[in-house]
Amino acid sequence: QVHLVESGGGVVQPGRSLRLSCEASGFTFFSNGMYWVRQAPGKGLECVALISYNGDNKYYADSVKGRFTISRDNSKNVLYLQMNSLRAEDSAVYYCAKPYSGNYLEPFDIWGQGTIVSVSS
Amino acid sequence: EIVMTQSPATLSVSPGERASLSCRASQSISGKLAWYQQKPGQAPRLLIYAASTRATGVPARFSGSGSGTEFTLTISSLQSEDFVVYYCQQYNNWPLTFGGGTKVESK
């Protein structure tokens, strides 16, 4: 069975850093591009980062460019999101998501359960 | 960035009736439109992709249509579990963008 399990969320002060992880199982992780998507409390959905299957290509939303870094370890089946210089507006549930057939620019057929990030002083 | 606009924000429908949700893109997205359902406290679930193809396991009462910049999700006969929030998403360009959502509530 295909699973994505996020971890690493928590409460952090503005300006500090946090690293999220997403453990994948049940599919060929190394052949899939992967996404991070976030949802602020009571709000809609925002794609924040995309990484290619081999990690060579990375794309970011303008709202996080220069502060967030997406990466992956295909030997461990883990996706990461390093979040630096956190702001109050970064508070959200962060989901990792798998594209339908692993390529870029596809809908997401598998989502994790999400991990909550709260940025507050 | 392609802006996705969903309407209405809230739709009040009686159980067993039909619901039609709209989604408009700010530019053509070549049919690369998906619909998701989100229940409270859960991650979104893919319902429709390529504007009209149902994802695996999605009941036949859910259907999608449209092209160009105008798209519709239709739920033919609302069941109790369908009264939740629905999002459209374009995946033609990065960044992939979502509409603001339509909440379907029971009348």
Contacts between the chains, C-beta under 8 A, distances in Angstrom:
chain1	res1	chain2	res2	distance
A	35	B	96	7.8
A	44	B	87	6.7
A	44	B	98	5.5
A	44	B	99	7.3
A	44	B	100	5.0
A	44	B	101	5.5
A	45	B	36	8.0
A	45	B	44	6.8
A	45	B	87	6.0
A	45	B	89	7.6
A	45	B	98	4.3
A	46	B	98	7.2
A	47	B	95	5.3
A	47	B	96	4.6
A	47	B	97	7.3
A	47	B	98	7.9
A	50	B	94	6.8
A	50	B	96	8.0
A	59	B	94	5.2
A	59	B	95	7.4
A	61	B	95	5.2
A	62	B	1	7.8
A	62	B	95	7.8
A	95	B	43	5.6
A	100	B	46	7.5
A	100	B	49	6.5
A	104	B	94	7.6
A	105	B	32	7.3
A	105	B	91	5.0
A	105	B	92	6.9
A	105	B	93	7.5
A	105	B	94	6.8
A	105	B	96	7.0
A	106	B	49	7.9
A	106	B	91	5.8
A	107	B	34	3.7
A	107	B	46	5.6
A	107	B	49	4.5
A	107	B	89	6.4
A	107	B	91	5.6
A	108	B	34	8.0
A	108	B	44	7.6
A	108	B	46	6.3
A	109	B	46	5.1
A	109	B	55	6.5
A	109	B	56	7.8
A	111	B	43	3.7
A	111	B	44	6.2
A	111	B	45	7.8
A	112	B	43	6.7
A	113	B	43	6.3
A	114	B	43	6.0
